[in-house]
Amino acid sequence: MARLDPDRLFPLDPRSRDIARALYGDIQDLPIISPHGHTDPRWYAQNDPFPDPAQLFVTPDHYVFRMLYSQGVGLEDLGVPRVDGGPVETDGRKIWRLFAANFHLFRATPSRMWIEHAFQDVFGVTEALSAETADGIYDQIADCLAKPEFRPRALFERFNIEVIATTESALDPLDHHRTIRESGWAGRVVTAYRADAVIDPEFEGFADNIARLGDLTGEDTTSWTGYLAAHRARRDYFKSFGATSSDHGHPTARTEDLSQAEAAALFAKALAGDCTSEEADAFRGHMLTEMARMSLDDGLVLQIHPGSFRNHSEPTMARFGRDKGFDIPTRTDYVRALKPLLDAVGTDPRLAVVLFTLDETAYSRELAPLAGVYPSLKLGPAWWFFDSPEGMMRYRQMTTETCGFYNTVGFNDDTRAFCSIPARHDVARRVDCAYLATLVASGRLSEPDAFEVAHDLTYRLAKDAYRL
């Protein structure tokens, strides 16, 4: 495997490339702020060695196994757990050999860049992964994982992570976060309030989830007022474990501002399982506005991740559960969808809403103009399929002219793959430096301003936007 090109992702023309090098050299070693992601807090709480290379790189990473599955590799063969607890492959070396034999599928993808960055920079691997080199690379990584310096907390510190936010269900007891806090370890790991299970009437087991919410809070969640009080209590509980944000993965960006009587009636129908799809969407939309109102009181940043047809494959959902690579982008309206929420609270400077999209056509047409005027709105970075060099560059090109840099929030790695975190942030830093270099070379930005912006995009904006 050739060493990673030190000028990767920089512009091709010599002047712009020199500027990009200088910008990158100034920010490449800044601490990582990871304000939204899905790493397992158990790793940091227990600090046990990662079991084997396959459990680190393959089995938990839906970017990896979705590509393999698209070419006919079974998820069972990659060790992905089944909902029913049925048999799956547990031999890490067999999983790794299968991964290595199909590694060519990742050519020119972001996953390939992230994996090779981790191989080289974290584990010192210099050979290209293939069927022939699979065992040797497996043994090299496995030998590393047995050492104390490759345990989760040590890697956290080595990666220069200043703070990382995991994301837990509103029903999670946060026991792992408690263990982290009580351990005395200096690493800063916070949670985020993911409320879909107790907001979405179409979420499996919704009524049971609401009952559980009542049990956790001591509120009567069969009543509308008790239900809202339970959310407030859980948000406060999450804040006690460092949460600075909530996160909402709704199918659409729809918001509503219903009367309390209308909302209570919808809630009653949802509990009874009698909502139509339209009513369920209206209830989700109203709850985004309620969450925004709660944010005015408790300060949690409201993240909205709409426009994803989640768990698109029903057979896969039934067999393996959620988040198995089948979240597919859909067209999304923001201008009309967000208007009820924005009319209610959108001009209140106490509110902070971070908007994401999987519909790139919305960036220049809707999202940048909205974020460019509403004080409550900021644009989240390129996400999921667009967490890529081209996606990041298009993001900057389509948004900067309308909302500038300071209505965006830096970079979120949004990952379950721990060792990809430095690689993902490195890609974002390189792409931003490349974009800024072209602005300087074309006379649209002064070089001193570019150095300041590079620092802000890498570090300050995420820290400020997420109140970290």
DONUKE-866740 format. One record per residue (C-alpha): residue in one letter; x, y, z. Coordinates in steps of 0.001 Angstrom, whole numbers, padded with zeros to 6 digits, always signed. Layout:
! DONUKE-866740
AXYZ ...
END
This chain:
! DONUKE-866740
M+000000+000000+000000 A+001435+003335-001057 R+001788+005859+001728 L-001091+008302+001845 D-000348+011275-000378 P+000459+014241+001913 D-001223+016538-000647 R-004360+014442-001018 L-007536+016439-001664 F-005614+019678-002254 P-006064+021684-005491 L-004007+020719-008527 D-002762+024158-009554 P+000540+024963-007814 R-000426+028311-006263 S-003680+027055-004729 R-001977+023883-003546 D+000734+025880-001767 I-001929+027962-000011 A-003862+024836+000982 R-000701+023269+002394 A-000037+026333+004510 L-003624+026498+005779 Y-003689+022800+006584 G-000326+022985+008339 D-001782+025601+010656 I-004858+023595+011707 Q-004049+019908+011193 D-003163+019302+014854 L-006050+021177+016458 P-008113+019091+018924 I-011086+017169+017593 I-014514+018440+018592 S-016999+015637+017857 P-020409+017087+018794 H-022581+014403+017232 G-021838+010717+016732 H-022749+007150+017541 T-019726+005574+019193 D-020604+003212+022030 P-020185+004796+025488 R-019496+001289+026808 W-016060+001502+025164 Y-015030+004471+027272 A-016780+003236+030411 Q-015277-000252+030519 N-012070+000504+028585 D-011739-003132+027551 P-009600-004078+024552 F-011451-004173+021247 P-012135-007880+020605 D-010501-008232+017194 P-009923-006308+013940 A-013237-007430+012435 Q-015189-006160+015442 L-013354-002855+015118 F-013521-002222+011369 V-016273-004363+009829 T-019142-005568+011999 P-020195-002209+013552 D-019694-000018+010468 H-022699+000245+008158 Y-020609+002139+005584 V-018548-001039+005256 F-021095-003815+005436 R-023675-002098+003200 M-021137-002094+000333 L-020317-005752+000891 Y-024007-006627+001131 S-024641-004847-002185 Q-022286-007380-003775 G-023966-010413-002279 V-022093-010858+001006 G-024518-011866+003770 L-024712-009732+006896 E-024629-012927+008966 D-021271-013720+007395 L-019979-010349+008602 G-021040-010995+012188 V-023914-008499+012202 P-026216-009589+015064 R-029726-010826+014281 V-032806-009541+016054 D-033835-013069+016995 G-030415-013950+018347 G-029903-016501+015590 P-026476-017719+014492 V-024042-015367+012766 E-020329-015667+012095 T-018288-015071+015247 D-014807-015946+013970 G-013142-012571+013507 R-010487-013967+011189 K-013086-015444+008823 I-014954-012127+008730 W-011682-010301+008075 R-010713-012624+005225 L-014089-012024+003601 F-013646-008270+004013 A-010117-008381+002599 A-011120-010474-000425 N-013672-007809-001298 F-011671-004728-000373 H-011435-003738-004037 L-015121-002792-003845 F-014148+000287-001843 R-011846+001815-004468 A-012273+005627-004629 T-014849+005644-001803 P-014503+007665+001394 S-014546+004393+003349 R-011343+003286+001611 M-009649+006562+002513 W-010785+006367+006149 I-009745+002723+006540 E-006305+003163+004979 H-005727+006271+007097 A-006501+004232+010230 F-004393+001298+009049 Q-001343+003508+008539 D-001625+006158+011218 V-003104+004072+014034 F-001715+000576+013435 G+001363+001120+011265 V+000100-001117+008456 T+002068-000528+005242 E+000789-003364+003037 A-002319-003110+000868 L-005212-005199+002185 S-006061-008160-000046 A-006877-011841+000221 E-003140-012553+000237 T-002253-010074+002991 A-005389-010517+005106 D-003934-012778+007798 G-000759-010762+008236 I-002623-007487+008613 Y-005162-009120+010925 D-002354-010369+013170 Q-000615-006982+013171 I-003780-005144+014216 A-004727-007868+016725 D-001281-007614+018323 C-001770-003873+018687 L-005247-004266+020200 A-003787-006427+022980 K-001612-003517+024169 P-002786-000937+026732 E-002052+001953+024368 F-004746+000704+021986 R-007573+000572+024498 P-010443+003016+023924 R-009388+005662+026434 A-005774+005647+025246 L-006880+005992+021616 F-009283+008775+022605 E-006337+010691+024025 R-004034+009783+021126 F-006644+011013+018644 N-006596+014374+020463 I-010351+014303+021046 E-011321+017202+023277 V-014960+016181+023555 I-017187+013576+021926 A-020966+013300+022064 T-022590+009904+021822 T-026321+009624+021074 E-028693+007686+023318 S-032401+006942+023257 A-034579+008984+025586 L-035200+005682+027419 D-031517+004879+027989 P-030529+004803+031688 L-027107+006263+030754 D-025337+003783+033016 H-022184+003857+030880 H-022037+007634+031093 R-022369+007352+034855 T-019471+004890+034938 I-017333+007271+032879 R-018138+010163+035174 E-017409+008177+038324 S-014172+006681+036994 G-012158+009866+037359 W-010919+009645+033758 A-010359+013094+032263 G-011773+012266+028813 R-014906+014265+028071 V-017733+012062+026762 V-021231+013551+026752 T-024581+012224+025595 A-027334+013614+023328 Y-031090+013234+023702 R-032477+011082+020855 A-036251+011139+021317 D-037561+009328+018206 A-038764+006269+020151 V-041067+008448+022267 I-042044+011022+019637 D-042750+008989+016512 P-046122+007161+016640 E-044825+004857+013871 F-041788+003781+015896 E-042111+000137+016918 G-043562-000280+020400 F-044528+003399+020696 A-047184+002921+023424 D-044860+000676+025447 N-042103+003251+025038 I-044367+005963+026403 A-045218+003777+029396 R-041503+003242+030003 L-040984+007020+029790 G-043555+007378+032552 D-041836+004760+034683 L-038489+006547+034332 T-039841+009967+035247 G-042737+009299+037601 E-045031+011290+035285 D-048446+010235+034018 T-047531+009806+030359 T-051057+008767+029428 S-051905+012478+029653 W-050619+015167+027303 T-049347+017393+030095 G-047681+014468+031839 Y-046072+013396+028566 L-044541+016848+028044 A-043397+016966+031662 A-041701+013588+031184 H-039735+014948+028211 R-038593+017894+030286 A-037484+015563+033058 R-035543+013296+030721 R-033899+016243+028997 D-032748+017481+032402 Y-031463+013986+033204 F-029478+013906+029945 K-028122+017379+030691 S-026811+016055+034004 F-024599+013737+031919 G-023286+016533+029747 A-025882+016653+026971 T-025921+019922+025046 S-028169+018776+022199 S-031207+016756+021214 D-031400+014850+017928 H-034423+014069+015768 G-034348+011686+012808 H-037750+012391+011276 P-038766+011261+007781 T-039530+014857+006800 A-038710+018364+008024 R-042382+019001+008725 T-043209+021103+011751 E-046584+022097+013167 D-047747+024502+015857 L-051038+022978+016920 S-053262+024119+019742 Q-052751+022172+022957 A-056187+020596+022509 E-055345+019429+018988 A-051981+018078+020113 A-053544+016238+023057 A-056105+014622+020765 L-053377+013453+018378 F-051359+012110+021284 A-054340+010096+022490 K-054783+008589+019022 A-051067+007780+018869 L-051188+005978+022213 A-054193+003972+021044 G-052414+003059+017798 D-055128+004760+015748 C-053052+007409+013933 T-053080+007546+010164 S-049717+008170+008485 E-050724+011800+007988 E-051633+012183+011661 A-048395+010547+012760 D-046442+012985+010605 A-048408+015909+012034 F-047680+014726+015574 R-043950+014404+014846 G-044060+017877+013345 H-045752+019382+016367 M-043291+017703+018697 L-040384+019383+016898 T-041951+022702+017829 E-042475+021503+021409 M-038825+020409+021535 A-037823+023856+020274 R-039854+025498+023023 M-038195+023271+025594 S-034819+024292+024167 L-035627+027903+025012 D-035792+026831+028645 D-033018+024245+028940 G-030606+025376+026213 L-030307+022075+024330 V-029365+022554+020679 L-032056+021071+018409 Q-030623+018854+015654 I-032943+017795+012821 H-031838+014950+010537 P-034743+014701+008064 G-035089+013392+004535 S-033932+009850+005150 F-036184+006918+004312 R-034890+004947+007243 N-034600+001163+007248 H-035828+001011+003648 S-035567-002789+003453 E-038340-004384+005492 P-036772-007872+005413 T-033449-006484+006659 M-035192-004452+009343 A-037078-007548+010506 R-033965-009719+010549 F-031250-007316+011775 G-033035-004265+013166 R-032380-000572+012631 D-029348+001197+011201 K-028091-001463+008841 G-027170+000788+005921 F-030642+001100+004403 D-031262+004783+005204 I-031898+006244+001729 P-032136+009962+000801 T-035470+011446-000246 R-036534+014837-001588 T-037122+017241+001279 D-038940+020547+001575 Y-037667+022964+004213 V-039137+026387+003399 R-042766+025443+004002 A-042066+022541+006354 L-040158+024609+008915 K-042415+027664+008779 P-044708+026740+011725 L-041736+026234+014034 L-039974+029341+012745 D-043114+031455+013129 A-043452+030243+016710 V-039864+030595+017952 G-037485+030959+014994 T-036503+034566+015637 D-035691+033978+019298 P-031877+034215+019625 R-031946+031756+022544 L-032887+028941+020151 A-030228+026999+018238 V-031366+024634+015484 V-028871+022656+013384 L-030359+021515+010064 F-029056+018543+008112 T-030100+017254+004713 L-029634+014299+002396 D-031204+016297-000433 E-028327+018343-001821 T-030651+020275-004119 A-031971+022010-000988 Y-028639+023589-000021 S-028578+026602-002323 R-032327+026780-002959 E-033642+026542+000618 L-031230+025819+003452 A-028569+028458+002906 P-031166+031232+002405 L-033002+030139+005565 A-029847+029954+007674 G-028712+033234+006160 V-031533+035160+007826 Y-033049+033260+010784 P-030946+033732+013942 S-031956+030323+015266 L-030779+028305+012246 K-027363+026853+011432 L-026441+024368+008708 G-025048+021014+009724 P-022214+019608+007604 A-022537+017195+004706 W-023952+013970+006164 W-024218+010222+005398 F-023733+009766+001634 F-022226+013249+001343 D-019685+012824+004140 S-017137+012671+001330 P-014604+014948-000363 E-016927+015801-003240 G-019942+016178-000954 M-018062+018480+001400 M-016794+020632-001449 R-020269+020914-002995 Y-021601+021884+000436 R-019199+024808+000701 Q-019786+025882-002901 M-023569+025836-002567 T-023890+027522+000822 T-021083+030019+001402 E-022277+032781-000909 T-025689+032889+000774 C-025120+032117+004460 G-021371+032550+004820 F-019184+030397+007027 Y-020583+031538+010348 N-024064+030126+009861 T-022513+026652+009606 V-021269+024478+012468 G-017945+022981+011450 F-017761+019205+011045 N-019549+016224+012651 D-018062+012780+012071 D-021415+011102+012932 T-019767+007686+013125 R-019940+004335+014892 A-016426+003451+013653 F-014095+004755+016363 C-010831+004528+014426 S-012277+006487+011507 I-012759+009633+013601 P-009301+011153+012980 A-009504+010215+009306 R-012919+011809+008839 H-011874+015035+010535 D-008687+015059+008472 V-010696+014800+005246 A-012938+017672+006340 R-009954+019827+007248 R-008252+019145+003929 V-011376+019884+001891 D-012031+023117+003760 C-008425+024200+003236 A-008694+023363-000461 Y-011855+025449-000753 L-010361+028382+001122 A-007211+028192-001005 T-009232+028590-004203 L-010963+031639-002709 V-007598+033196-001891 A-006067+032351-005271 S-009054+033820-007107 G-009018+037034-005070 R-012229+036409-003138 L-010695+036043+000325 S-007549+037477+001855 E-004931+035060+003090 P-005095+036301+006717 D-008883+035824+006665 A-008450+032315+005246 F-006212+031298+008145 E-008784+032576+010633 V-011669+030863+008842 A-009759+027563+008671 H-009322+027630+012448 D-012998+028465+012943 L-014247+025695+010627 T-011957+023151+012274 Y-012524+023999+015911 R-014421+027053+017111 L-017689+026810+015161 A-018542+023307+016377 K-017638+024183+019937 D-019729+027359+019900 A-022722+025997+017961 Y-023086+022984+020251 R-022404+024989+023395 L-019467+022778+024315 
END
